[in-house]
Amino acid sequence: MSDVVLGVDLGTSAVKVSAVDQKGQILAQEAYDYPLMQPKPGYSEQNPEEWVNGTTIAIVRLILQDAIKAEQIKGISFSGQMHGLVLLNAENQVLRPAILWNDTRTTAQTKEITQVMGHEFIEITRNQALEGFTLPKLLWVKENEPAIFAQAAKFVTPKDYIRYRMTGRLQMEISDAAGTVAFDIAGQTWSKKIQDAFDLPASLFPEVIEATDFAGNVSKTYAEFSGLSTDTQVFGGAADNAAGAVGAAILQPNMVMSSIGTSGVVLKYEEHANVDYDGKIHFFNHAIPGHFYSMGVTLAAGYALSWFKKTFAAETDFTTMVESAAQSNVGANGLLFTPYLVGERTPYADGDIRGAFIGIDGTHQRFDFVRAVLEGIIYSFKDIFDIYDAAGAEFDTVVAIGGGAKSPLWLQIQADIFNKKVVALKNEQGPGMGAAILAAVGLGWFKTVQEAAEAFTEFGDAYLPDPARVAQYEQMHTIYKQVYRQTAELSHELMDYRRSL
């Protein structure tokens, strides 16, 4: 009977719990879906109790259905959806539904933050104030629900609440603390300047721990609820992007991650806090103690491709549709697609920009449009790469995960547009594997996160850039970069029109 750790991956629509042994082999997995509440346009909320119930049900299934014995489970750690606001009263009871990362009600609060603190805010947090972050949500509750805010004693992010319910100890892990944008990134502590600027009591901000820190044993109450043993140790865990980077072995400065899920992320490991991107891309404390990561976000990556399939190729198998792009050529026969279906984050913090096909003529066929979508998503990632290039960042390897890693054609497109070597993982498990790695390190199975990640992950084939295609894509990307500037005003006018209807 081998010892295992549980990696709990708490997502926006479901939780997935993986039982992983000391060799990095996944012995069993269970998942549980939960609902999203959208009571008003732009609102996105969840009941934290759904996370607790879903996680517990998945653990119970591992024990009862997959024969993972409670005494096998030595440690638990987490990957969690970022930026969500969970407000608690003095008895640590939830005061209102959690406001999630994709909630956009806080535009007024982001403007307020910029007006009050200016560039000093970026100097402290290394990020611009955007609607997705936690601090604007906290200010929204303060300004719009004062009776609830008056009862608030602490706030945490989603996976930190789950950990509290397992252990009875309330803390916030550092990579999620950084994602609140109320945190001094270089100082690795809550920012008193931000607390004072917005009249937020220091008592509202919980103790901060590292991702591999011991957070407590499973409590007697939760053991009775879940079937776990009180001997099981629980560790800090990490924000989903930090955990995903660990699970993809992005552990050296020469590597970046290209992740295509619903949204898209380009993430780079950073050894020091003295790198300055001036808020143009996000910069957070990492799950690896004492280190950092930077990232840019494309809001509609995989979503753009899913939208195209649903709208124009509903009858076609997804893999077949993607592979049809091989019938087109580099640059999709002169067709460009900008994936701004829900606005954009990096490099354009613009919620009202919208997507476009540019260059359509009567010779284009559906496979050209498919190729244009595949290329357009990667052009948007290349915009993020350009920020890194301008800052003098150097890297030579891209690790592709998510939807973009499942197609050899798309992997080659990435290599050619990025002009970098691109590799995929042989057994990609994403943030859940990162969470398991953090538990393994916390238990002492490995000395460092790097050592554990190297043991738990394995790279597959490498895709190398072709110089001729690189030159063609550079020409197309130069044109692509002009589209935002030349269509932004039109998009804003069209959005104003839609709001008037």
N, C-alpha and C positions, 0 to 999 in steps of 0.2 A: 504494500500500500504506500504509494509515493506521496510525499508532502506536496501541497499546492498552495498557490496564492490566488485570490480572486481579484480580477481587474474589473471594476465597475465603471462602465462608460455611460454616463448620464447625458443623453441627448435631448433635443427639443421635442421630438415625437415619441421616443422610446428609450428604455434603458436596456443595455446588454451586459450581462455578467459572464465573464470567461474564467474557467478554472485552468490554471497554467502550472505545469510542473517545473522542476528545477532545471530542466533542459530547454525550457521555452516551448514545450509542446502543449497545445490546447487539448485538454482531456474532455471538456464539455463546455457548451455555451447555452445560455437561456436568455430570452428577451421578453420584454413586456411593453406594450404600447400604452400611451396615456393621451388624453385630449388636450388641445390647445384652445384657449378661450379668447375670442376677439369681439368684445362687447361693443366696440365702436371702431370706425375706420382708423387705422394706424395703431390700435391697441393690440397687445399680445401678452397674455397672462396665463399662468398655470397655478393650480393649487399645489403647494409643496407636499401635501399629504399624498398626492398621486405619485410623486417620486419615491416616497418612502414605501408605499404599498407596492409599486411596480418593482422596486429593487428587492424587496422582501420576497415577493412571489417568485422572482427569478432565482433567488438563493434557495428557497424552499424546493423548487423544481430540481435544482442541481443536486440537492440532498436526496430527495425522494425518488426522482425519475432517472437521474443520471448516476446514482450510486456514489456520489462524492460524499464521503463521510465527514461529519463535523470535525472529528479529530484530525483529519487530513489538512483542514484549512488552517494554515498557520498565520496568514496575513491577508489584509484587504487594503486596497488603495483605489484611487478614483481618477477618472477623467470627467470633467464637467463642462456643460454649456456655460459660456462665459457671460459676465456682465449682469446677470439677472439679480434683481433686488428682492431679498427676503427680509422683511421687517419683523422684529420680535419685541415683545414687551418684557417687563422685568422678570416674568416667569418663563421666558423663552418660548412663549406661545406666538404663533403667526398672527399678525395683525390684519393682513390683507393678502389677496392673491399676489404671487410674485410677478413683477414686471420684467419681461424677458428682453434679451439682447436685440430682437428684431422689432421691438416696440418703438414707434417713431413720434410719440406724443410730446417729446421734450425739446422741440426746436427753440422755444422761448428761453428755456433754461440754458441751452448751449450758447445762445447769444449773450445771455446774462453773464456766464462764466468768462467769455471773451472780453466783454465790456468791463468787468470788474478787475480782471487780473492781466489781461493782455498777453504779451509774449512770456511773461513770467510763468504762466501756467504751463506752457510748453517746456520751459527750462526745468520745471520741477517734475512734471509727469512724463515728459518726452512725447506727448501726444496732444493733438488738437481735441477740443471738446466736441464730441459728436453724439448724436441721439442714442446710439447703441450702448454707450458706456453707463456705468452705475451711478456716478455722481449726479448727472442731470436728472436721473430718475428719483434720487433722494431729494433733490431740490424741488422736483415736481410735487412729490407728496407733501413736502413742507409747505409749499405755496397753495396747493389745491385741496389737500385733505389735512388741515391743521389739527383736527381732533385726533386723527390716527397718529400723526407725527408726534403729538404731545405724549402719547403712550409708548413711543419707541424707545427701547433701551439699548438695542444692538441691531446691526444689520449684518447679513452674510450673503454669500453667493450660493447657487444651488447645491453644488457638491459638498460644500462646507456644512450646509444644513443636514444633508444625509449623514455625513460623518458625525455630527452632533447627536443625531437620533440614534446612531449605533453605539456611541461611547458615553453620552451625557456630558461631554466637554465641548465648549463652544470656542472655536478658533477660526481664523481665515488663513488659508495657505497663500504663499507669497505671489505666485504667478497670477492668481485670481485677485489678490489685493492690488497688484499693479494694474489690472484691467478695470478697476473701479475708477481710475484717474483721480483718485484722492490720495495717491501714494507718491512719496519721494523715491523715484527709481534708484538714483545713485546712493542716497542715504539709507535705502532699504527700511523705511519706516513711514508711518502715516505723516502726512504733511500738516504741520500746525498752521502754516500760512494759509492753506486751503480751508482748514477748519475755521480759522478766525475770519477769513474773507466772507464766508457764507454762514457764519453764526451756527456752526455745527459743533455740538459738545464732543470733546475728546472721548467721553465715556461711550459714545455711540459706536466707536470703532473697536473691533475685537482684537485680541492678541493675534499676532502673525507668526506662523510657523513655516518651515521649509517643506518641500514636497516629500522628502524622505524621512521627515521627523516622525517619531512615535507620537500618536495623538491620544492613545488610550486603548484599553482592551474593550472588547465587546461587552456591553453592560449586561447585568443579569436580566433586566427588562427586555432588552433587544434579543438576548439569547432565547428567552422563552417565546418571543414573537416569531423568530426566524429559524430556530433549530440549531443555530451556531453555538459554539462553545465559548465560554467566557475567557478561555485561554487564547483565543484568536486575537492577534494584535492588529490595530488599525493605524494607517499612516496617512500623511497629509494629502497626497494626490496632487493633481495639477489641473489647470485650465486646459480645455480640450486641445487647443493648438500646441501648447507646450507638451502635453502628453503625446500628441500625434507626432511631434518632432522626435521625441524620445523613442517612440515605437517604430519610427522610420530611420532610426540611427543617424539623425542629423546632429552630429556631435563634434564637428570640426568646422573651423571658419571657412574652409574651402568648399563647403557643401551647402546647398539650399534645397528646400522642399517645394515641389509644385503639386499642390493638392486640389483636385477637382471634385467637389461635392456639389451640393445645391449652389453654394457660393464657391469661390476659388481663393486660394491662399498661396502666396509666395512667402516662405519663411526662411530666415537665415540665422544660424547660430552666431552669437556674439560673445566673445570672451570677456570684454570689458564694457563699462558704462560710459567710457569717454568717446564713443562713436556718436556723432551728432548728425541726424537726418533732418533736424529743424522741424519736426512734426509732420514731415511729408509722408512718412510711413510710421506704423506703430512700433513702439519699442517698450518691451516689458521684461520684468525679472523672470528668469527661467525656472523650470523644475529642477535643473541641475544647480545645486547650491553655489552661490557666488557668481553665477553666470547669467546671461541675458539672451533674448532673441528679438529680432525685428521682423516685421511682416507687413505686406501690403495685401489688400483685399479687393477682389472683383466680386461684386454682389451677385451677379447672375452668370455663373460659369456652367456647371452641369444643368442648372435650371434653364439656361438658354437653349441647350440641345434638347432637353425634355420638352420644352415648349414647342420647338420646331417639329419634333416627331409627332406630338399630340395634335398639332394643328395641320401639318402638311403630309405626314406619313404614318397615320394612325394604324394602317393595315400592315405595315412593314415591321419585321423583327428588328429590335434595336441594333443588334450587332450587324445585321445585313445592311441597315441604313448607314451606319458609320462606315462600313467597308466600301459602300458605293462611292465614297469620296475619292477612292483610288482611280475612278474613271475620269475625274477631273484632273487638273494639273496644279502646279505651284502657283498660288495667287488666284485659284478658282476661276481661271479664264477672265481675270480682270474684275472680279466681284468681291466687294468688301462687306463685312458684317461687323457692326459694333454691338456688343452684348449688354447694352445699358437698359435692359428691360425693366428694371426696378430702381433706376438711378445708378449712381456709381460711388465708390468709396475712394479707391486709389487709382490714379493720382488726382481724380476729380471728386472732391467731396460735394456732390451735387445730387440731391434726391429727386430732382425734376428732369434731369437729362433722360432721354429715351433712345432706344436702339434704332438702327437703320441698316438696310441693305443699300449700298451705293454701287452704281455701275451696271444695273440690270439692263440687259437688252434681249432681243428676241431669240438669240442663240443659246441662252443659258438654259440648262436643264436642272432637274431636281438635284442630281449629284453635285452640280456646281454650288448650289445653295448649301448642301450638307458640308461640303469642303469649306465654304466661306464661314460657316458657323464654327467649325473646328478650328480654323485658322484665326478667326476673330477673337475667340476666347484666349488663345495663346498670344495674340498681339496685345491683348489687355494685360496679360502677365508680363510681356516684354516691356510695357510701359513702367512696370514696377522694377524690372531689371535695370532700366535706364536710370532710375533714381539711385540705385546702388552704384552703377557705373560712375555717375556724376559725383558721388561721395567718395570715390576711390576704393570701394569694396572690391575684393578679388576673390573669385571662386571659380572652380572648374568642373564641378559635378552637380547635376540636378537629380534628386531622387523624386520620382513621380509616384504619387499615390492617388487613390480614388479612381474615378471614371477614366481619367486620362492615362492611367497605367494599364488599362485592360485591352487596349488596341495597339498593336504594333505600328499601324499607320499613324496614329495620333502621337505615339512616342517619338516616331521619326520626325513628325512635324514639329514637335517641341524642340528636338535636337537642332533642327535646321533654323528655326526662328530664334532660339536662344543662342545659337552658335556655341553650344556646350555639350559635353557628354551627358546623356540622360540614362538613368538606370531605374529599374523597378525592383520591388521586393518579391522574393519567391513565395512568401507566405504572409501577405499583407493583412494585418489585423487592426491597424490604425491606433487611435487613442486608447482603446481597451488594452492593447498589448503594452503601451506606454505605462498605463496604470499598474499592470502586473509587474513590470520592470521596477517601478518605484517601490512596490511592496517587497519585491525580492531583495532590493538594496536595503530597505529598512530593516528587514529580518537579519541582514548580515550574510545572505547567500553570496553576495558579491560586494566588493569593496567600494565600487563606484558605479554610477549610472552608466558611464561609458562601457565598463567591463560587462555589465549585465546586458546592455543593448547589443553589444557585439556577439554575445552568446545566444541571444534570443532571436536575432534577425539574420537574414541571408539575402544577398543581392542576386538578381537575375542577370539577363543579358544587358549589354550596354549598347546604346544607339549613339552613333557618332555623327556630327554634322557633315553634310556634303558641301564643299565650298561653292559649287555652282548654285545650289538651292539657297544657301545662305545669302548670296548676293541678290538673288531674286527676291527673297523675303525682306531683306533690308530695304529694297526699293518700295515694296508694298507697305511695309510698316511706316515708312516716311510719309506715305499718303494717308495711312490710317490715322496717324497722330494729328492730322489736320481736321479730321471729321468733327471732333468734339467742339473745337473753337468755331467751326463754321455752321454747326447745327444747334448749339446750345440755346441760342435765343429763340429759334423756331420751336424747340422742345418746350421751353418755358411758356411760350405763347399758347401752344397746344394744350399744355397742362392747365393753364388758366382757363382755357375754353372748356375743358372737360369738367373743371370744378364748377363752372357756371351753369352746367346743364341741370 
